[in-house]
Amino acid sequence: MREMFTAEYDGLIAEIDNLITNILPQILLPPLPAAPLPAMMTLTAGIGGGESARFLEEMSKMYMKYAENKGWTVKIISASEGAMAKGSGGNGYREMALKFLPSEWAEDGAECFGELMWEGGTHRVQRVPPGASVDKLQSSTVNVNVGYMSPSCRALR
């Protein structure tokens, strides 16, 4: 009886794991028709001054690295450097616009907009700025907007 229970238990656990990881997300969040389209992302520094501009620069590098790992092509459409910030670490950016395109050799089913659309919103960090003379936490925010490019949009290709 114990062997039968163990064998059945292992099979049921594998089936539940499959249902939770593969089937449930498709039922709750059906794929969007716009998911495979190229994505446009704008990042705007918010509260926090120069530290916010440095945070924006770090976030843009993170998104570009993510796209590189997925096999996508990333193009910087526009970038505005930040005002002089105190301390080391550079000036950062006040605003940046990025375009994400799946490349020819990207994995099948590459969904630039489908994967990046959840990144929209205000991102906040609390940290001691690099090179600060006083160890004081500073809050900084970056606003991220994500949209998709219509297949008929040729101006940004």
Secondary structure, 3 states (H helix, E strand, C coil): CHHHHHHHHHHHHHHHHHHHHHHHHHHHCCCCCCCCCCEEEEEEECCCCHHHHHHHHHHHHHHHHHHHHHCEEEEEEEEEECCCCCCCCCCCEEEEEEEEEECCCCCCCCCHHHHHHHHCEEEEEEECCCCCCCCCCEEEEEEEEEEECCCCCCCCC
